Amino acid sequence: MSQRVKILIELTRLNKPIGFMLLFWPCIWGLTIAYDFSVSLTTYVFHAFLFFSGSVLMRSAGCIVNDITDRKIDVLVERTKNRPIASGKISIFSATIYSAILCFLAFLVLINFNKFTIYMALISMPMAFTYPLMKRFTYWPQLFLGITFNYGLLLAWISIQNQISFLPIIFYVGAIFWTLGYDTIYGYQDIYDDEIIGVKSTSIKFKKNPKFFLYFCYSIFIFSLIIIGLLMNYKFYYYLLLSFSFVHLLYFQIHKLNTNDPLNCLNKFKSNNLLGFLILINLLVGKTI
């Protein structure tokens, strides 16, 4: 039993929380800008718990679908060859059953929201499960990941406001470029294997000048955060704290990046968990001070 649990944890990447946290941060950002903090915090906390649970469940299910789809590719990549499906530790049938159970649990979480949120979430399901195929056809799979991974920002806004507006869309677009940046960094871990196999990515497309592309992506994200502050009438403290996030993105993640060092790329990628927290603090300060 302990071995099965260990395999399940490896399969769903629960031992690597950075994945579901990167899915959760846009959700809590959207929830924060939508919520009226002059009323009780109960709804905010409850919705945050629901979105966190949904992030863990859907990311886990997504990892399984990704591994089923990529099983023949994973065996050819040094970093992924020992994944449970690629290495034969678990059958495709069993993995599919686990994925279905996780999706059902995620649906039980989803039905706690208003109808508009439920409908919008169900519309996004095809995006969530077709992302792994994109690397076979386009050099922009990271863009599709950004569209999918940050969709929770819109859902969180809708869960409170029960409508969509221009403001969360601006934030959503900015967050897409954030994901486009950090997943490009992540892709440099496997670039040599990917080129041999024939897998496509923005890491490969921009390998000759990666930092220029990353500056472009993160600049759009930064600009969206500034626009959000202006539209929400946030005070000076918001922009002061936001400067720490800018330094983290532009200096630590880009200037200090070494695309030839897989460990350096992984550390820069993982640091986006800290960035997500910093942005949340910025938004809370903007909303409450």
Buried (B, 14 or more C-beta within 10 A) or exposed (E): EEEEEEBBBBBBBBEBBBBBBBBBBBBBBBBBBBBEEEEEEEBBEEBBEBBBBBBBBBBBBBBBBBBBBBBEBBBBBEEBEEBBBBBEBBEEEBBEEBBEEBBEBBBEBBEBBEEBBBEBBEEBEEBBBEBBBBBEEBBBBBBBBBBBBBBBBBBBBBBBBEEBEEBBBBBBBBBBBBBBBBBBBBBBBBBBBBBEBEBBBBBBBBBEEBEEBBBEBBBBBBBBBBBBBEBEEBEEEBBEBBEEBBEBBBEBBBEEBEBEEBEBBBBBBBBBBEBBBBBBBBBBBBBEE
